[in-house]
């Protein structure tokens, strides 16, 4: 029972770390473009918004999938 909980915790952390890291990189590059007065800042922000939504939906989808898996076990 304890091994199953540990595996579930590891899978949750693995599935959330990569998208969170990607969002942090997006925020970093947006800040860098803003500080350097980028002429393409409007295009960078729109692209980051789209990629951010994809990453956010991936995190939400995986957390909902894991939640439904644990509900089926009971």
LINGIMO-V226850 format. One record per residue. N is the residue number from 0. PHI is phi in whole degrees, 0 to 359 (999 if undefined). PSI is psi in whole degrees, -180 to 180 (NA if undefined). D_CENTER is the distance of its C-alpha to the mean C-alpha in Angstrom with 2 decimals. Layout:
# LINGIMO-V226850
N|PHI|PSI|D_CENTER / N|PHI|PSI|D_CENTER
This chain:
# LINGIMO-V226850
0|999|-42|28.70 / 1|291|-36|27.24 / 2|295|-37|25.94 / 3|294|-42|24.10 / 4|295|-40|22.35 / 5|295|-43|21.48 / 6|296|-39|20.07 / 7|294|-40|17.97 / 8|295|-41|16.63 / 9|295|-42|15.90 / 10|293|-35|14.10 / 11|294|-45|11.86 / 12|292|-37|11.12 / 13|294|-39|10.72 / 14|285|-21|8.26 / 15|261|-20|5.89 / 16|289|-47|7.04 / 17|296|-48|6.29 / 18|296|-36|2.72 / 19|295|-40|4.06 / 20|296|-40|7.01 / 21|296|-41|6.49 / 22|294|-38|6.15 / 23|296|-39|9.02 / 24|294|-40|10.87 / 25|299|-45|10.86 / 26|296|-41|12.29 / 27|299|-48|14.67 / 28|291|-33|16.02 / 29|295|-43|16.52 / 30|296|-40|18.42 / 31|296|-43|20.34 / 32|294|-38|21.35 / 33|294|-44|22.46 / 34|292|-28|24.51 / 35|267|10|26.18 / 36|53|52|27.13 / 37|296|137|25.61 / 38|283|-16|27.52 / 39|256|24|24.55 / 40|299|-37|22.31 / 41|295|-37|22.32 / 42|287|-36|21.14 / 43|295|-42|18.42 / 44|294|-42|17.13 / 45|295|-43|17.34 / 46|296|-41|15.56 / 47|294|-35|12.69 / 48|297|-45|12.65 / 49|295|-47|12.58 / 50|295|-38|9.88 / 51|297|-41|7.71 / 52|296|-39|8.87 / 53|296|-46|8.18 / 54|295|-41|4.44 / 55|295|-42|4.93 / 56|292|-32|7.69 / 57|296|-44|6.46 / 58|296|-45|5.06 / 59|295|-41|8.32 / 60|294|-41|10.31 / 61|290|-36|9.98 / 62|290|-36|10.82 / 63|292|-37|13.63 / 64|294|-42|14.84 / 65|293|-37|15.18 / 66|294|-40|16.90 / 67|290|-32|19.30 / 68|295|-41|20.07 / 69|288|-31|21.14 / 70|293|-35|23.15 / 71|290|-27|25.05 / 72|289|-23|26.11 / 73|264|NA|28.06
